[in-house]
Every structure is written in structure tokens, then in C-alpha cells.
């Protein structure tokens, strides 16, 4: 009887361990470049070719916010290393970033001007 119970537990444990170590594409870090729109304290967003991503609002802000490059009020251009929730178009975690010249976003035809 013990060996039968063990036989049932091994597949369960194996599946559990595999599930824990599978890559999670939703949580994978990605680099997103585009217009960083700073209307703080009401909102901070990044608009790239896929749409507008919320970084911070009055209610919430992405974890790792201390990695956000300094931006002035208004529009800046930059690239951020982030984790996102595509369903809600929210940046859930900031891993780093850098500002680029505004001309880089102005010349990118995939971005709304």
C-alpha cells in the first residue's frame, strides 16, 4: 500500500516542480520604448507601438518605481525594462530605464505623435 501511495505522489510532485520552474511569459522582462508622459501626480504612462501602459496613477504605482529615470512634467522619450500585465495595459514592475532624445520618438513612425 505504501508503494502505491508513493506512485501517486511522485507524478503530483513532478508536475508541481515543473510548473514552478516553467518560464512565465507574462512576467518576463521586456524592453519597451516610446513616449513617457508625466502628468504626475495624476499619471505616468509609456506609449509604445502596442498602446499606452500605466506606470503610476493616483491609486497605484509599479513596483521598482525607484528605477524610473527622472522625467520632467510633460513628454519625454525613453526605453524601460519592465514586466507588464497586458490585459490591463499596466507596467507591474520597473527594472530600469533610460531617456533618449525626443527626436528618437519623433522619428519612430510606429509611435503616435
Buried (B, 14 or more C-beta within 10 A) or exposed (E): EEEEEEEEEEEEEEEEEEEEEEEEEEEEEEEBBBBBBBEBEEBBBBBBEEEBBBBBBEEEBBEBEEBBBEBEEEBBBBBBBBBBBEEEBBBBBBBBBEBBEEEBBEEBEEBEE
